[in-house]
Amino acid sequence: MRRAVLRVMTAVVALALPGLALPGPQVAAAPGTGQPNIVLITTDDQNVEDLRHMPYTLELLGGEGVTFDDAISSYPLCCPARATILTGQHAHNHGVLANEPPAGGWEKLRPKADRTLPVWLQNAGYRTTFTGKFLNTYGRTDKTEVPPGWNDWHAIAHRVYDFDDAWVNENGTLVDHTGDYQADITQDVTEEAIRQGAEDGQPFFVWQSNLAPHGACSTDGSSCTWGPPVPAPQDRGTFDGLPLYAERLPSFNERVAVEKPARISRLRRLDAVQVADLRDLNEKIVESLQAVDRNVRDTVELLDSLGQLDNTLIVFASDNGYLLGQHRWKGKVLGYEPSLRVPLMMRGPGVPAGAVVDETVSLVDIAATLAEAAGAVPLMPLDGISLRDVAQGRVEGYDALAIEAGPAYKDVPDDQYLYRGVRTDRYTYMEHPVTGEIELYDRVADPYQLDNVAYRPTHRATRDALAAMLRRLGDCAGASCHQPAGAVPEPEPAEGPVHPDQLGSLGRAKQVVTVTASRWRAQRGIAVAWQRRGRTWKAVRGPVRVRVGEAGMAPVGDRVPGSTPAGTHAVSTALGIRPDPGVELPYRRLGGRARLPLDRRSTETYNVLQRFRSPSATWRPRAEVRFADYPGSFERGLVVDYNRPRGTYWSPRRRQWMARVPADVRAGSFLLHTGRRVPGQGWVAMRVRDLDWLLRWADPEDKGTRLVVGTPRYLRNNL
């Protein structure tokens, strides 16, 4: 109720704010007294983690201003994100849906350029300056073009991604800056604009758009070679040996990705060479940002020396984040946190000092913020809110924020989206229109987005609510993008400690039984039987309480006598002497000389499921054990992964697969049974009715049924 009332009050107040007015007959606003100067400093592809290595930015902007700890790029790709900064609109409204035509690029925004942010500020009396990288494809057809709204234009128009050999369009004249480092070029223009503004007494707006830490494209005149960013000469090698922070994250080189979209699940895990390349890339990224960090320092010091610092609003942001091996991915665009989250800081008039705001905000809010601060009238509807209002607590951040990515890949048509989704303070939900795949992550329970719970029955109501929310926000415009999101139902209780989607060892199995205990050596655990139906695993029985071994469970490399081995075990090798689960089963511990068993007609040997008679085996009678010999007897039993051959050949005479030599027969695994313990052997015991059901249910030939044993953490991290 409190949030709803605040939102209504905010909406009423917003109607009176000139910075949030809808377009209509426009009258240029006279330069008002007290209008703050505005400096916007942006980077390209900077991860939030990179801020740790920018001490001046942290101290002079974060320490003296506000840090937005949950800032999002709603379309995490260069051109759409920069178009969002220029328009204050989501990509689905401004229409720039890619870096290249026909769906994106500068050509897509050009028809609207006379209604973008610099024009608003010019109308409000500001002198506007741009320096650095503009929208993608700018300069491709006309390297001397100056877009509307800019008094002073210094955009890189040729060799944009060459850190040392850029050509700059300086107010309509193309100038060769070969040998000049890009960050130095942008800083020279920034400082000149600040000095001129201080001298003239006219409020100024400067957008310093840095290339760093984007990858570099070195050219030999005809071709382009992409590689890591190129640091300034004085910074090269200064971060050699810097640990790759992403390697410490559970999402790095994600081990199990079976439930993720095919774009991720089909990727091979990173090899040693690729990981080494990522470490080198991380070093170069941080080194390239040192020049930007010095630019922040020099800008603040210059403003202070000219008496302009207290009347200058400084905003620092990146167009998108970047993944360095998380989820096996190098790059951006995807709707995972390292790609969506961006650094965003602000200091100046009306901004509290040293504050950290954890409300969700977005790059879409930058234009609304600058317009509100300048008293400028936007010439298009704004989807965003004022960051100053959020920092001062007058307006709350987003309950839910639309996220999206358009045709950024060749297999996504120009009129389609890669994904459309919604991000709340807890959930990230995405729909992939081309493939029909869905993703849902509970970031409270799963902060690294390892488990896609979209297909779990326990999250059906949660998924449906977020899907309905996406229907409302996916095409939102104006104030509707900031409406209260409504409640999202809590997930139902988990069906088991470990879900099959968290296991990478099941292959094509359609049935699995998970046997888990909270710790190693625990003698009691729980079992859950699962069946795969399409992309959904349904718990069809359990949780069932079980007893786990004489010595509990143990990792494979840490076996002790009587412990039940952790791992993924087949049940196709041995399923009982007859289909009738009521028959008592003999259980043999085979010796090293034993060959593949066994005769299907014999009650003296243990039956392995084969279609034809097995070869004879040499037995060690002293190792033979019959269930019925135990007090109380074992009414039911199932040997799991027992005596499975490592190497086999097809015998035309016996018409079956056989082991060539005794060494090809692998040691047994464990016994699943009812009754008392089996000394010296690994086993799991459960109630008669549960094992009866399991024996009737297990279908190893058609369902590939598997039993998975271990602690939940071990299973997630190893299997």
N, C-alpha and C positions, 0 to 999 in steps of 0.2 A: 504493500500500500504506500509506504514512504517513497519508494522509487517511482511509482506511478504518479503520485502527486508532484514530485520534483520534475518529472518529465513534462507534465502538463504545464507547470509554472514556467519551465524553460521554454516550451513552445510559445507561450504567450509573450514572454520577454523577447524571444527571437524575432517576433513580428515587428518589434520596434527597433531592432538593430539594423542599421543601414548595410552592414557587411553581409547580412543574410537575406536581403531583399531579392525578390524575383525580378527578372528583366522586364522593363517597360520603357516608356519614354525617358531617355537619359539626359541628365544635366551634369556637366563636369563639376565635380566638387572643388570648391576653392581650397587652396592649401590652408589647412587649419593650424593654428598655433598648437605646439606640443605634439605634432605628428612625429612619431619616432622614425629614425632611420631604420632600414631593414637590410640585414646581410644574411643571405641564405647560402650555406656551404654544404655541398653534397658530394658524396663519394659514389663509386660504382661497384656493386657486388661486394659490399663490406658486411661481414658477419658481425653480430653483436659481440662475439668473443674477442674480436680484434681491438676493441676499445681498451682492453687491458694494457695494450702497448702504445697508447696515445696519452701520455701523462698531461700534456698541456690542455688537450681537449677535456679530459676528465676534470682537471682542476679549474680551468678558466670558464668552462661552460657548465659542466655538471656541478662542480663545487659552488659556483656563483649563480647558478640558475636551477633549472628543473630537469631531471632525467625521467623520461617516460619508459618505464621498465617493461611495458607490454605494447610496444609500437609495432604495427603490422603493415606490410606492403600487400595490399589486397590483390594485386596481380604482380607477382614477384619476377618481373622481367623488365629490362632496361627501358625500352621505348614506351610501353603502356604505363609504367610507373612514373616516368617523367611527364607524360601527358596528364596523368592524374594530378601531379604537382601544379601543372600549368592551368588546369581547369577546375580543380576541386570536385571532380566527378569520378565515379567508378568507371572502369574500362567499358562496361556494357552501356554506359551513357555517352562517354566521349568518343567511343568507336575505334580507338586504337587497340587492336587485339593481337598485334604481333610486331616484331621488329622490322619486317619487310612488307612491301606491298604484295598483294592488293589488300590484305587484311590489316596492315599496320604501316609503320614507318612515318616519317615526317609528311609524306604525301597525304596520309589519311587525316592528319590534324590540320594541315595547311588551310582548308576552307573555313575553319573555325578560329584561325589565329588572331583575327581582329577582335575576338571576344574573350581572349585569355588574360591571365593574371597581369602581365606587364601593362596591358591597355587600361585595366582598372586603375592601376597605380599611377600611370601617366595622367589619367583623368583626375586623380586626386591630388595632383601637383608634384609627383615624384619624378626625379631624374632616374631613369632605369638603365642598368648596365648588365650585360651578360658576358661571361667569359668561360671558355672551356668546351666540353663535349655537349652538343645539343642533342636533339632527337636522332635516332638511327635513320640513315639514308639522307640526312641533311647534307647538302653539298654535292650530291651525286649528279644532279642535272644542272644546277646553277651554284657555283662555288662563291658567288658574290651576292647572293640573296640575303637581304636583311628583313626578318619577319616584322610584322606590325608590333608596336608597343615599346620598342627598344631605342633609347637615345644613343646608346653607346654599345656597339656590337663587336665582339671579339670571339667568335665561335670557330672551333677547329673545323675546317671544311675539306681538308685533304690529309690523308695519312692520320686519321683520327686516332687509331690504336697504336701509333708509333710514339713512344714516350719521348724520343729525342729528335724526331725529324718531322714535326707537325707543320702544316701550313694553316695560317689563320686568316679568316675573313675579317679584316679590320675596317669596319664601317663601309663595306662595299669594295675594298681592295684586298686581293689575295697576297699575303706576305709570307715568304719562306722563313720559317724559324728553325731550320736545320741546325742542330747543335744545342738548341735551347731546351731545357727540361720542362715538360708541360706544367708541372706544379709551379715552377718559377714564373712561367708566362701568365698563368691565371692570377698569381699573387701580385705581380706588377700591375695588372689591370685593376685588380681590387683596390690596391693602395692608391692608385691614381684617382679612381672614382671617389674614394673616401676623402682625399685631400680636396678635390674639386667641390664636393658637396659641402665640406666644412667651410671652404672659402666663399662659396656662393650663398650659403645659408639656406639652400634648398634641400628638402628631405630627399634622401636617395635610397634606391633599392639596387642591391648588387647580388646577382646570383653567380657564385663561383662554383662551377660544375667540374669537379675533378674526375680524371679518368681512373686514377688509382682507386682500388687495387685490381681493376679489371685486367684480364690477360692482355698481353702485347701481341701485335701483329707486325712483324718486321718484314719489310718488302725489299725486293731487289730490282724493283721497277716493273715486274710483270706478275710475280706471284707473291703470296702472303704465307708466312710461316707463323702459326700461333704458338705461343709459349707463355710462361709465367710473366707477371708484370715486371717491368724493369725499374729498379729503385734508382733514386738519385745517386750520383757518383759517390758522395760522402757516406751513403747508407749501405752500399753494397757489401755484403758479408758480415754486417754488424749483428745479424741474428742467426749466424750459422750454428747448427745444432739445436735450434729452438724445438722443444718437443711439440709434436702435433697434438693439440688438445683433443681433437676428435677421437684419437685412438683410445682414449680413456673411457669413451662413452659406450654403453651397451649397443647403441645403434650403429657403431662403426663396423663396416664390412658385415652387415647384418647376417647372422648365421642362418636363421630360418625366415624365409620370405614367401612361404607357400600360399599364404592367405592374402598377400599383397597383389595389386594389379599385375598383369602379365608384363607390363613395361619394367617392373622391378623384379618380379620373381624369376624372369628369364635371364636376368643378368648373372654372369658368373661372379663368384666372390673375387675380391681384389687379390692379386698375387703380390709377391714380395717386391717386384719391380714397380708395380702401380702404387703400392704403399710408399715406397721410397720417393716416387715422383710427387706424391701428395705432401710429403714432408718438405721437399724442396719448394713446392708451390707455396706452402704455408709460410716458409721463411721469406720468400720474395714478397708475398702479400703484406706481411708486417713491415718489411723494409720499405716498401713503396709508400706505406701510410705515414712514414716518419716525416716526409716532406709536407703532407697535408697537415700533420700535427703542428709543424712549425708555422704553416700558414695561419692556423688558428691563433697561435701565440702572437705572431706578428700583427695580425689584424686587430686583436684585442689591445695590444700595446699601442698601435697607431691611433686607434679610436680614443684611448685614454690620453695620449699625449696631445690630441687635438681638442680635448674636452667634449668628445661626442659619445663616450662609452655609456654613460648613464642614460642617454636618450637613443640608444640603438638596440633594436631587437635582433639578436643573433640566433639563427636556427641552424642546427647541424643534423643531417640525416643521410641515409643511403637509400638508393632506389630499390634495393632488394637485398636479401641475405644470400648465403652461399653454403652449399654442402661440400664437405671435404671428406668424402668416403662414408658418411652416414647413409644407411640404407643402400650401400654399394654405389652411391651416386656422387658424381662430381659435377657441380653446377647449381642451377637455380630452378625456377618455374614451378617445381613440385610443391604441393600444399603441405609440406612438413615444416616443423617449427624453424629449423636452421635457415630455411629458404624464406619463410614468411616474416620472421621477426627481423627488425632493423634497428640500428642505433638511432635515437632521436633525443636531442637535447635542445634547450632554449634558455637564453638569459636576456634580461632587459627590462624595460618598464612594464610593470604589472605582473612580473614573474617572480614568485618566491625564490629565495636563494637557498641552495643546498637541499632542495626537496626531491624526493623520489616518489613518483606517482605510479601505482600499479594498475590503474584503470586502463582498459583497452582503448587505444587510439590508433589512428591510421595516417598514412601519407595523404589520404583524401582530405585530411583536416588542415593541411598546411596552407592552402589557398584561403580557406575560410579564416584562419588565424591572421594571416597578413592583411586580408581585406578588413577585418574587424579592427586591427591595430591602426591601420592607416585611415580608417574612415572612408574606405573606397567602396564603390557600388559595383558588385559583380554583374557581368553582362550575360551570365548564364546561371541556371539554378545550381545551388551548391548541395552536394551530398554530405559534406562534412560539417564539423563543429569547430568552435574556437578552442585551440589548445590552451590559451590563457585562461579561458573560463574553466576548463578541466583542472588546470594547475591550481586555480584559486578555490576549487571546490564548488563553484556555482553550477556546474554542469557535470553530470556523470559520463563516464565513457560508455562504450558500446556493450550492451548485454550480448548481442550477437552481431557479427560482421560478415558481410558477403565476401567470399574469396572466389577467385576465378583464374583460369588461364585459357587462352584461345588457341588458335592453330599454330602453336609454336614448334610443331614437328611435322615432318613430311607425311606421316600417316594420319594426320588430322586434317580434314578438309577445311578450306578457307572459311566456310560458313558454319563451322562447328567449334565447340569448345573442347579443350583437353579435359578439363573438369570444371564443375561449378559446385560451390560448397558454401558452408557457413561455419564460422568459428565462434564458439562461446568461451567463457572463462574456464570451461571444463572440457568441452567436446570439440573435435574437429570432424566434420562430416563432408564427404565429397562424392559426387556422382560423375561418372565418366560416360558421357553420352555416346561416344563412338563405340566403345566396347561393352557398355551396359554394366560395367563393374562399379562397385560401391566401396567406400572406405569410411570407417568410423573408429575414432580413437578417443578413449577416455584418458585425458592427459593427467588427471589426478591419480588414477590407479596405474597409469602407464605413461609417464612423462616423456619417454623416448620414442613413443609411437611404434612399438614393436608388434603389438597385437591388434590386428584389424578385427573388431568385434561386430562388424556390420552384419555378418551372417550367423550370429549366435542367437538362438531363441531367447536367451536371457536378456538381450538388448533390443528385442523387436519393438517394444513400445517407445524406447528411447530413440531408435532409428526413425520410426514413423513420425515422431514429434519434430525431429530435426529436418526430416524431408519436407514436412509441412512448412517449417520455418524457412527453408530454402525457397519454396514456392513464393513466399512473401518477399524475401530479400533478394532473390536472384535477379530481379529486374527493378529493384527499388530505385527511386529518384527523389532527390530533395529530402525533406524531413522524414519521409517514410524509411529512409536508411538508418534512422536513429530512434526508431520506435521501440518501446519495451518488447522484449523477445517473448515473454511468457514462460511458463514453467516447462521444464523437460523432465519426464518421468525418470525415476531412478531405475537402474537395471535390476532385474530379479536376482536373487541369490545365485552365486556361481554353482554350476552343476558338478564341479570337481576342482581339486587344487590345480590340475594341469589340464589344459584343453588341447585336443589333437592339433589344432592350428599352430600351437607353440612347438611342435615337434617336427624336425626335418628328416626323420628316419623311417617314416611310414611307407615311403614309396607310393604305390598305387593302391595300398590297402584301403578297403571301404569299411572295415570294422577294426576296432582297437579296444583293448582293456587296459586302463591305466591303474597300476598298483603303486601307491605312494605312502610314504610315512614322513613325518616332519623332520626326522634326523636319521643319520646312519646308525645302524645297530638297533634301531627301534624294532620291537617285536610285534607291534600292532600298527596297522595302517588301514587304508580304505581303497576300495576298488570301484571303478566306474566303467561300464561298458558303453561304447559309443558306436554309432553307425552314421556313415556319411550319406547324405541325401542331397545330391547336387553339390552346392558349395557349402552346405550346412552340415555340421556335425551335431547329431542329436544324442543326448544321453538317454539310452534305452533301458538302463538298469543301474541303480546305485544312487548315491554312494552306499557301498556295502562294506561292513567292517570285516577285516581279515586279519589272520595272524601271519606274521612274516618271519619264517625261518627260526631255526634253533638259536642262531646268533644274529638275527635281524638282517637288514639289507646291508650291502657293502658295494663300493665302487669296484669296477672290474679289476683295477690295478691294486686293490687293497683287500683281496679276498681272505677270509679266515674260514676254517672248517665249520660247516653248519650254517654259513651265511648264504642268503639268496642274492644272486648277482644282479646288479643294475644293468639295464640295457634294453634293447628292443629285441624281442624274441618271437620267432615264428611258432605257430601252432600247427603248421601243415605237416610236420614230420611225424608226429605221433598223437593220435586222437582216441586211443582205446582199442581194446581187442575186438569189439563189435560195435556197431552203431548204437546198440542198446546201452544207455549210460548206467543201467542197473547192474551190469556184470562186473564182478570183482576183477581187478587188473593186476597181473604180475608186474613188478617193477624191477628192472635189472640195472645194476651198476656195472657197465662193461669195462673189461680190462684193455690194456694196450694192444693185445693180439686180436681183439674182437674185430670181425668184419661186419659189413652191412648186414643187419638182421633181415629177415626172420621169416619163419614159415607162418603164413596166415592161418593154417589149420591147427597149429600147435598151441596148446594152453601153457606150455612150458617156456615159451619165449615171448618177449614183448613185441607187439605188432606195430610196425611202422606202416603208415598208409602207402601202399603200393598197389598197382593194379594186378601185378603178377607175383608169383612166388619168388621170394628173395633167396639168395644163396644161403648156404648153411653158414653158421658162425661157430667159432670156437669159444666156449664159455668157461668162465671160472666159476665153478659151482659155489665156492665159498662167498662169491660176491653177489649171489642171487638172493633176492628178497621178494617174498610174496606179501601183498597187502594183507591178506587174510591171516598171516602169521602174527600181526600186531594185535595187542589187546584191543578189543572193540572193533577191530578190522577197519580198513579203509573202504568205505562203501563205493566211493567214486574216485577217479584219479585221471590226471592228464599230464603227460610229460611234455614239457615245453622246450623246443629247440634241442631235443635230446638226440645225440648221436648223428648229427647232421653231417653229411660228407662235405669236405672242402673241395676235393676234386673228383669228378665223376666221368664215366664214359658210358655210352649206350651199348648194351650187350644184345646183339641180334639173337643169340641163342636163348637168352632168358627174357628178352624183350622188355628190358627195363634199364634204368640208369644204375650204375654200380660204381663202387670205389675201386680204384686200381690196386692200392696197397693199404695195409692197415693204417699207415700214418695219415691217409686222406680222411680218416674218420675223426671228426672233432669231438672233444670231450662234451659230455652232456651239460645242460644248463640247470634246470630245476624242475621240481614236481609241484603241480597244482592239484590239491586233493582235499578230501574231507577226512577228519579223524585227528589222531594225535600226531606228535612231531616225528620226524624222520631223522634220527641221530646222524650227524656227519654229512647231511645233504642239505642243499638249498631247497626250500619249499615255501609255498604259500598255501595256507589252509583257509577254507571258507565253509559256510553252511551247506548242507547237502542240497537244499533246494536251489541255492544260487549256482552251485557247480552243475547240477542237473540242467538248469536253464542254459548255462554257458555251453555245455556240451551239445545241447540241441541247437543252439544259436550259431556256434562257430562254424564257419563255412570257408575253410582255407583255400579250397580250389577256386571258388568264384569270388570270394570276398577278400582274400588275402589277409585274413585276420592276424593281428599282432597283439602281443602282450608287452607292455612297457612298464618297467620297474625302476624305481629310484625315488630320491627326494625331489620335490617340485623344482627346486633351484637347479639340481643336477640335470634333470630332464630338459629344462628350458635351455640351459647353457651348453649341453653336450649332445643331446639327442635331437 
